[in-house]
């Protein structure tokens, strides 16, 4: 019989709150290609990963929500009827923001006790915040007796992170945490929210290498990159009024407007426009199981993120360089917002262990930092945890 990974969570919940909770989970995600295109209404190709945020929950008799984090050893309580909620600027803003957004959608939530745990590493670009948001939102809705509208949940979680937490993220992270499909990547159109599932060939593994570096400027720089894209759109609209986002700009449009765009804005736009095309090309490569072509597009994406969008770091660049020298590697790139965090490498299954050894030895030798390496599979999206039979 398989071991129930939630047994310790149930025990901890009983010890703190009493009773037997229900358990919900949502996965982290890795973006295979299509970085910084989601908030420009573009295309992305992520996959949910088998690293989860889990929430144990049971209802209360009052209108209070009490949330405790195991990893942070911290507990916060808030009232669902608070007329003027203010962010605390800590981890608790994620579940509280989701509760607020669900309330604005007309969902009258019930008071509840929540115990949170997560194996999605914080600050690594693997969407630990979206996993927490979606797991908490799924749990709160279920305890209140609501059927789950998955798209509405993803939108509410995105709105919570943008409005209450203050990070102007696109919808990719929350969408994948909700709609992830085991064994598949999702080709997602961030404007229409239409998506296709694309099988990841069985002889390839998703290997995530954590640089163990998290730069403090990341959040502010993320918002600045978004502002750069919006500045580019304003310039394009002067002669192309149909442009609503960089999604509407083609390579020829970009070149035609080059003299009108400040150099830095041009490079930001060039990354987004070329990255959207790379996503389409990568999806076609997956459909034909051409992992070598897919890998080359990953390298191209990393160079664009490094040189045009300027969101990489010396540590991420080093991880990509080491990966490129390893046998069995199809491709590698930084993943996530940047300025630290992780790379994603597509590796032939038979060479994964050798790759892990080389990455750890070489990166540690160069930086003095021992990278965490996660060998992942594409996972299913959020839901209630069913104990193994």
LINCOR-V287847 format. One record per pair of residues at least 4 apart in sequence whose ideal C-beta (glycine too) atoms are under 8 Angstrom apart, sorted by the first residue. I is the first residue (numbers start at 0). GAP is how many residues later the second one is. D is the distance in whole Angstrom. If there is no record, write none. Layout:
i = <I;I>
gap = <GAP;GAP>
d = <D;D>
This chain:
i = <0;0;1;2;2;3;3;4;5;5;5;5;5;5;6;7;8;8;8;8;8;8;8;9;9;9;9;9;10;11;11;11;11;12;12;12;12;12;12;12;13;13;13;13;15;15;15;16;16;16;16;16;18;19;20;20;20;20;20;21;21;21;21;21;21;21;22;22;22;22;22;22;23;23;23;23;23;23;23;23;23;23;23;24;24;24;24;24;24;24;24;25;25;25;25;25;25;25;25;25;25;25;25;25;26;26;26;26;26;26;26;26;26;26;26;26;26;26;26;27;27;27;27;27;27;27;27;27;27;27;27;28;28;28;28;28;28;28;28;28;28;28;28;28;29;29;29;29;29;29;29;29;29;29;30;30;30;30;30;30;30;30;31;31;31;31;31;31;31;31;31;31;31;32;32;32;32;32;32;32;32;32;32;32;33;33;33;33;33;33;33;33;33;33;33;33;33;34;34;34;34;34;34;34;34;34;34;34;35;35;35;35;35;35;35;35;35;36;36;36;36;36;36;36;36;36;36;37;37;37;37;37;37;37;37;38;38;38;38;38;38;39;39;39;39;39;39;39;40;40;40;40;40;40;41;41;41;41;41;41;41;41;41;42;42;42;42;42;42;42;42;43;43;43;43;43;43;44;44;44;44;44;44;44;44;44;45;45;45;45;45;45;46;46;46;46;46;46;46;46;46;47;47;47;47;47;47;47;47;48;48;48;48;48;48;48;48;49;49;49;49;50;50;50;50;50;50;51;51;51;51;51;51;52;52;52;52;52;52;52;52;52;52;53;53;53;53;53;54;54;54;54;54;54;54;55;55;55;56;56;56;56;56;56;56;56;57;57;57;58;58;58;58;59;59;59;59;59;59;59;60;61;62;62;62;62;62;63;63;63;63;63;64;64;64;64;64;64;64;64;64;64;64;64;64;65;65;65;65;65;65;66;66;66;66;66;66;66;66;66;66;67;67;67;67;67;67;68;68;68;68;68;68;68;69;69;69;70;70;71;73;73;73;75;75;75;75;77;77;77;77;77;79;79;79;79;84;84;84;86;86;86;86;86;86;87;87;87;88;90;91;92;92;92;93;93;93;93;93;93;93;93;94;94;94;94;94;94;94;94;95;95;96;96;96;96;96;96;96;96;97;97;97;97;97;97;97;97;98;98;98;98;98;99;99;99;100;100;100;100;100;100;100;101;101;101;101;101;101;102;102;102;104;104;106;106;106;107;108;108;108;108;109;109;109;109;111;111;111;113;113;113;115;115;115;117;117;117;117;119;119;119;119;119;120;120;120;120;121;122;122;122;122;123;123;123;123;123;123;123;123;124;124;124;124;124;124;124;124;125;125;125;125;125;126;126;126;126;126;127;128;128;128;128;128;129;129;129;129;129;129;129;130;130;131;132;132;132;132;132;132;133;133;133;133;133;133;133;133;134;134;134;135;136;136;136;136;137;137;137;137;137;137;138;139;140;140;140;141;141;141;147;148;149;149;149;149;149;150;150;150;151;152;152;152;152;153;153;153;153;153;153;153;154;154;154;155;156;156;156;157;157;157;157;157;157;158;159;159;160;160;160;160;161;161;161;161;166;166;166;167;167;167;168;169;170;170;170;171;171;171;172;173;174;174;174;174;174;175;175;175;175;176;176;177;177;178;178;178;179;179;179;179;179;179;180;180;180;180;180;181;181;181;181;182;182;182;182;183;183;183;183;183;184;184;184;184;184;185;185;185;185;186;186;186;186;186;186;187;187;187;188;188;188;189;190;190;195;197;197;197;198;199;199;199;199;200;200;200;201;202;202;202;203;203;203;203;203;203;204;204;204;204;204;204;204;204;205;205;205;205;205;205;205;206;206;206;206;206;206;206;206;206;206;206;207;207;207;207;207;207;207;207;208;208;208;208;208;208;208;208;208;208;209;209;209;209;209;209;210;210;210;210;210;210;210;210;210;210;210;211;211;211;211;211;212;212;212;212;212;213;213;213;214;214;214;216;216;217;217;217;217;217;217;218;219;220;220;220;220;221;221;221;221;222;223;224;224;224;224;225;226;227;227;227;227;228;228;228;228;228;228;229;230;230;231;231;231;231;231;231;231;231;232;232;232;232;232;233;234;234;234;234;235;235;235;235;235;235;236;236;237;238;239;239;239;241;242;242;243;245;245;245;245;246;248;248;248;248;249;249;250;250;250;250;251;252;252;253;253;253;253;253;256;257;260;260;260;261;262;263;264;265;266;266;266;266;266;267;267;267;268;269;269;269;270;270;270;270;270;271;271;272;273;273;274;274;274;275;276;277;277;277;277;277;278;279;280;280;280;281;281;281;281;282;283;284;284;284;284;284;285;285;289;290;290;290;291;291;292;293;293;293;293;294;294;294;294;294;294;295;295;296;296;297;297;297;297;297;297;297;298;298;298;298;298;298;299;300;300;301;301;301;301;301;301;301;301;302;303;303;304;304;304;304;304;304;305;305;305;305;305;308;310;310;310;310;311;311;311;311;311;312;312;312;312;312;313;314;314;314;314;315;315;315;315;315;315;315;316;317;317;317;317;318;318;318;318;318;318;319;319;319;319;319;320;321;321;321;321;321;322;322;322;322;322;322;323;323;324;325;325;325;325;325;325;326;326;326;327;327;327;327;327;327;327;328;328;328;328;328;328;329;329;329;330;330;331;331;331;331;332;332;333;333;333;333;333;334;334;334;334;335;335;336;344;346;346;346;347;350;351;351;352;353;354;355;355;355;356;357;358;358;358;359;359;359;359;360;361;362;362;362;362;363;363;363;363>
gap = <387;388;386;4;385;383;384;49;4;17;48;50;379;381;4;4;4;14;45;47;61;106;108;4;10;11;13;46;4;4;44;58;103;4;6;8;43;45;100;102;4;5;6;7;52;97;99;4;41;49;96;98;39;38;35;36;37;92;94;34;35;36;117;120;121;362;31;32;33;34;361;362;30;31;33;111;114;115;118;358;359;360;361;27;28;29;30;110;357;358;360;26;27;104;105;106;107;108;109;112;151;152;355;356;21;22;23;24;25;26;93;104;149;150;153;352;353;354;355;20;21;23;24;25;92;98;99;100;102;103;149;17;18;19;20;97;98;101;102;143;144;147;148;151;16;17;19;96;176;178;305;312;314;346;4;13;14;15;141;304;305;313;13;14;15;153;174;250;262;266;303;312;314;11;12;242;245;246;249;261;264;265;268;300;4;8;9;10;11;12;138;241;242;244;245;248;267;9;240;266;270;274;276;298;299;300;301;303;4;189;235;236;239;269;273;275;301;5;6;7;153;209;210;235;238;239;242;4;6;131;132;133;134;150;152;129;130;131;151;187;190;130;150;189;205;206;207;232;149;150;203;204;205;206;148;149;203;204;205;230;233;234;237;144;145;146;147;204;233;236;237;128;142;143;144;146;235;140;141;142;143;153;234;237;238;241;126;127;130;139;140;142;129;133;137;138;139;153;159;331;332;128;129;132;133;330;331;332;333;77;157;159;325;327;328;329;330;326;327;328;329;68;69;70;75;323;325;66;67;68;79;83;327;63;64;65;66;67;75;78;79;81;82;62;63;64;81;331;59;60;61;80;81;83;84;58;59;60;55;56;57;58;82;83;85;86;54;55;85;51;52;53;84;4;5;6;50;51;52;53;50;49;16;17;18;47;48;13;14;15;16;47;12;13;14;15;30;31;34;44;46;47;48;49;75;9;10;11;46;47;48;8;9;10;11;25;28;29;47;49;69;6;7;8;46;47;48;4;5;6;22;23;47;48;45;46;47;46;47;19;16;17;18;12;14;16;20;4;7;14;18;21;19;23;29;31;11;15;79;6;9;10;77;78;79;4;5;8;4;41;4;4;71;72;4;35;38;39;42;66;67;71;4;19;21;37;38;41;42;45;4;68;4;36;62;63;64;66;67;68;4;35;38;39;42;58;59;62;4;10;37;38;41;4;60;64;4;55;56;58;59;62;63;5;7;35;38;39;54;4;5;6;47;51;34;37;39;36;31;32;34;35;30;33;34;35;27;28;31;22;25;26;16;19;20;4;10;13;14;4;6;7;8;11;5;7;89;251;6;5;91;217;218;4;84;86;90;212;217;218;248;209;210;211;212;213;215;216;217;82;209;210;215;216;4;46;49;50;209;4;4;32;36;38;44;4;27;31;43;44;46;47;4;46;4;4;24;27;28;41;44;4;19;20;23;40;43;44;248;4;42;247;4;4;16;19;20;4;10;15;244;245;246;4;4;5;7;12;4;6;242;5;4;4;28;29;231;232;4;27;42;4;4;21;25;229;4;17;20;21;23;24;25;4;16;19;4;4;17;20;4;11;12;13;15;16;4;4;5;4;6;8;13;4;5;6;7;52;55;56;54;55;58;4;20;4;19;22;4;16;18;4;4;4;11;13;18;20;4;10;12;205;204;205;203;204;7;16;202;6;198;199;200;201;202;5;16;197;199;200;195;196;197;198;16;17;194;195;13;14;15;16;194;12;13;15;101;193;9;10;11;12;8;9;10;11;92;96;5;6;7;4;5;6;57;54;56;87;85;88;89;87;4;6;86;178;85;88;90;147;145;146;147;87;126;142;143;144;145;141;142;143;144;147;170;171;172;138;139;140;169;170;171;172;137;138;139;140;145;148;149;166;167;168;169;127;134;135;136;137;165;166;168;110;114;133;134;136;150;154;162;163;164;131;132;161;162;163;164;102;104;105;108;129;130;131;132;152;158;160;103;157;158;159;160;100;102;127;128;156;4;126;127;98;124;125;4;122;4;119;120;121;122;123;4;4;4;90;117;118;4;89;115;116;4;4;4;43;84;86;4;4;4;36;37;40;4;16;17;39;40;43;4;4;34;4;14;17;29;33;34;36;37;4;10;11;12;13;4;22;25;26;30;4;7;12;13;17;21;4;6;22;18;8;9;13;6;5;6;4;23;26;27;30;29;4;5;20;24;4;23;4;22;23;26;4;4;20;4;12;15;16;19;4;8;4;5;8;4;4;4;4;4;4;40;41;42;43;4;40;41;4;4;34;38;4;33;34;37;38;4;37;4;4;30;4;26;29;4;4;4;19;22;23;26;4;4;4;12;16;4;12;15;16;4;4;5;6;8;9;12;4;8;4;4;39;55;4;38;4;4;36;37;52;4;34;35;36;37;51;4;35;4;34;4;32;33;34;35;46;48;4;21;25;32;33;34;4;4;32;4;10;14;15;18;30;31;32;4;4;5;4;6;7;28;29;33;4;5;6;11;28;29;23;26;27;28;4;5;22;26;27;4;21;25;26;27;4;4;25;52;54;4;18;22;24;25;26;27;4;4;45;48;49;4;13;24;40;44;52;4;12;13;14;23;4;4;36;37;40;41;6;9;20;22;32;36;5;8;33;21;25;28;29;32;33;24;27;28;19;20;22;23;24;26;27;16;17;18;19;22;26;16;17;18;14;15;11;12;13;14;10;11;4;7;8;9;10;6;7;8;9;5;6;4;10;4;5;8;4;4;4;23;4;4;4;4;17;19;4;4;4;12;14;4;10;11;13;4;4;4;6;7;8;4;5;6;7>
d = <6;8;4;8;8;5;6;8;6;5;6;7;6;7;7;6;6;7;6;5;8;7;6;6;7;6;7;6;6;6;8;6;6;6;8;5;4;7;8;5;6;7;7;8;6;8;6;8;6;8;4;7;5;7;4;5;5;8;7;7;6;7;7;7;7;6;6;7;5;8;7;4;7;5;7;5;5;4;7;7;7;5;6;4;7;5;7;6;7;7;5;7;5;8;5;8;8;4;4;7;5;7;7;4;4;6;7;7;5;8;8;6;8;6;6;5;7;7;7;7;5;5;7;7;4;4;5;6;8;5;8;5;7;5;6;7;5;7;8;8;6;4;6;7;7;6;5;6;6;6;6;8;5;7;6;6;7;4;7;5;7;7;5;6;6;6;8;7;8;7;8;6;8;8;5;8;6;6;5;8;6;6;5;7;7;7;6;4;5;7;8;6;7;7;4;8;8;8;7;7;6;8;8;8;7;7;8;8;7;6;7;7;7;7;6;7;8;3;6;6;7;8;8;6;5;6;7;7;5;8;3;6;4;8;5;7;7;4;8;6;8;8;8;5;5;4;6;5;5;4;7;4;8;4;6;8;8;7;5;6;7;5;8;7;7;6;7;8;5;4;7;5;8;8;5;6;6;5;7;6;7;8;5;6;6;8;6;8;5;7;6;7;7;7;7;4;7;7;7;4;8;5;7;3;8;6;5;7;6;7;7;7;8;4;7;7;6;6;5;8;4;5;5;8;7;7;7;7;6;7;7;8;8;7;7;4;8;6;7;4;5;8;5;7;5;7;6;7;6;7;6;5;5;8;4;7;4;8;5;7;5;8;4;7;8;6;7;5;7;5;7;5;5;6;8;7;7;4;6;6;7;5;6;5;5;8;5;6;7;6;7;5;7;6;8;6;8;8;6;8;6;6;8;7;8;7;8;5;8;5;7;7;5;7;8;6;5;8;5;7;8;7;4;8;7;5;7;7;5;8;6;8;5;8;7;7;4;6;6;6;8;7;8;7;8;4;8;6;7;8;5;8;7;7;6;7;7;6;8;5;8;8;6;7;7;6;6;8;7;8;6;5;6;5;7;6;5;5;7;7;7;6;6;7;7;7;7;4;8;8;6;7;6;7;8;3;7;7;3;6;6;5;6;4;7;6;6;5;6;6;8;8;6;7;7;6;7;4;7;5;5;7;8;4;6;6;7;7;5;6;7;6;6;6;6;7;6;7;5;8;8;5;8;6;5;8;8;6;5;7;7;8;7;8;7;8;6;6;6;8;5;7;4;5;6;7;6;7;5;8;4;7;7;7;8;5;8;7;5;5;8;8;6;2;6;7;8;3;5;7;8;7;8;6;6;4;7;7;8;6;6;6;7;8;7;6;6;7;4;5;8;5;6;5;6;6;4;6;7;6;8;6;7;7;5;6;4;6;5;6;8;6;6;6;5;6;6;6;6;7;5;7;8;6;6;4;6;7;7;7;7;6;6;6;5;6;8;8;6;8;7;6;6;8;6;8;6;6;4;5;8;5;7;6;7;8;6;7;4;8;6;6;7;5;8;5;5;5;7;5;5;5;8;8;7;5;6;6;7;8;8;6;6;6;6;5;6;7;6;6;6;6;6;6;8;6;7;8;5;6;7;7;6;6;5;5;7;7;5;7;7;6;6;4;8;7;5;7;7;7;8;6;6;5;6;6;7;5;4;6;6;6;6;7;5;6;7;6;5;7;6;8;6;5;8;6;7;5;7;8;4;7;5;7;8;7;6;8;6;4;6;7;6;7;7;6;8;5;6;8;6;5;8;6;7;5;7;6;7;8;5;8;5;5;6;7;7;6;8;7;8;5;7;7;8;5;8;5;6;6;7;6;7;5;7;7;5;7;6;8;7;4;6;5;8;6;5;7;6;8;5;8;5;7;5;6;4;7;7;7;4;6;6;6;6;7;7;8;7;6;8;5;7;6;7;6;5;4;8;7;7;5;7;7;4;5;5;6;6;6;7;4;7;8;7;6;6;7;8;6;7;8;5;8;6;6;7;6;7;7;7;6;7;7;6;4;7;8;6;6;7;6;7;7;6;6;6;8;6;5;8;6;4;6;6;8;6;6;7;7;6;6;7;5;5;8;6;7;6;6;5;8;7;8;8;7;6;4;6;6;6;5;6;8;7;5;6;7;5;7;7;7;6;7;7;6;6;8;7;8;6;6;5;6;6;5;4;7;7;7;7;6;6;7;8;4;7;8;7;7;6;6;6;8;5;6;5;7;4;4;7;8;7;6;6;7;6;6;7;6;6;5;6;6;8;6;7;6;8;6;7;5;5;8;7;7;4;7;4;4;7;8;6;6;6;4;6;7;6;7;7;6;6;7;7;7;3;3;8;6;6;6;6;7;7;8;3;6;4;8;7;7;7;7;5;7;7;6;6;5;6;7;8;8;5;7;4;6;6;5;7;5;6;5;7;6;7;7;8;4;6;8;8;8;7;3;6;5;6;5;6;8;7;8;7;6;5;6;7;7;6;7;7;4;7;7;7;8;6;6;6;6;6;7;6;7;4;7;6;7;6;5;6;7;6;7;7;7;6;5;6;5;4;7;5;7;7;7;6;8;8;7;7;5;5;8;6;7;8;6;4;7;3;8;7;6;6;7;6;8;8;7;4;7;7;7;5;6;7;4;7;6;6;6;7;7;5;8;7;6;6;4;5;6;7;7;6;5;5;8;6;6;6;7;7;6;6;5;7;6;6;6;6;6;6;6;6;7;6;6;6;7;8;5;7;6;5;7>
